[in-house]
Amino acid sequence: MKRGSAARAPVPQVVKDPPSRAISISLPKALRVYARSDMRWRQGCDVTVLRDGAQTYPAMLEAMAAAKRSICLETYILAADQTGDRFKAVMIERAHAGIAVRLIYDAVGSFGLPGGWVEDLRAAGCQVIDFNPIAPWRRRFRLSHRDHRKIVVVDDEVAFTGGLNISNDYAPVEEGGVGWHDMHCQVVGSIVIDLSRMFRRTWLRTGGAYYPPPRLPTSSIGTGSSYVRLIDNTRRRSRSSTRRAYLHVLRAARETVWIANAYFLPDRGLRRAITRAARRGVDVRIMVPGHSDVRVIEFAGLYVLRGLAKHGVKVLRWRGPMMHAKTAVVDATWSTIGSYNFDSMSRFNNLESTVEILDRSVAGTLVTNLQQDFANCNVYDAASWRALPWWLKAIAWLCYRMRRFL
């Protein structure tokens, strides 16, 4: 079987899944101001913040190795390197044990993944889909439509989501990796069902073999302290959901707005909300990579960020290996971890997954991590822009004009 092809059973026409249930809960008054709506928040969840590959990969592999029924893995980048081989070994072992293993990887993000590497998974019984293969002759082919999510769901009981792909780039340097900085999280509770159903929608839409939907999430209260909401942009009408969530909390912020984002090219509406927060006296800090793996975005960011810095926003550029995180904390109460970047690709083209979290304990953990990160940054302000050579300013301006395609 050629790489990029998958065994695709037809979806039975007689089977209809029950509709998603938009559960409304009563959020505490102190938290309600940060939520655009009471709908689809899951109460009583447990959220564990995971930093870098050193914490994320062992937690994911341990959960997958303990799977009793199913493993669903969806990732933008899947590399046939040491890190990818670790995940491959666990998936093959669990498939041999009779566990349903389903994998979606993006054709562009995972470009160069050897066909034989994927065939080993299929031969072991894993079901694999190459999302939107590079095939211009296919009907409705669109190269820019990518699956940028990074999620793992195990037994519909525990899930992981955030910014880490499956690649040595994110592995610790002492383990032979590059040591990119990123953030992920482990979630337990009814929010896991939302992530599971999101994966299944993508699976079926891309031709994956039918399997029964997980149970619908309920409003029952779990043992955790977090209120969590999944922002799913699979459907066209929800494509701007993450942007609207950010706009809401930026307008609601009263004390702090701390954002870490790998590809930070916000549109005018978001820039306006950010600068207005800073003018209200909110402590607004934006952390971006000092040296990006996508240089055109790095240069465009120099132009965008100099405008924010003029209006009182503290801009910090990460030192060292690539900073790939997509997190934010507002007033040490609302936080988010996911795959969503402040760029046009995430806003208009990519499938993304982001969780909103209302829990001061989780927000406090992220604040601690960000404080640690800020100490490893250089401040970028109006003076920094003026000090740049004229030719670099010209490149930054030109790259900014290309922002709609970045």
PyMOL commands that set and color helices and strands:
alter all, ss='L'
color gray80, all
select helices_A, chain A and resi 29-32+52-65+82-96+115-123+168-170+173-175+191-205+236-238+241-252+268-279+295-310+344-349+360-374+382-386+390-401+403-405
alter helices_A, ss='H'
color red, helices_A
select strands_A, chain A and resi 42-51+70-75+100-106+127-131+151-154+158-162+183-188+226-232+256-261+283-289+314-318+326-330+334-338+353-358+377-380
alter strands_A, ss='S'
color yellow, strands_A
deselect
rebuild
show_as cartoon
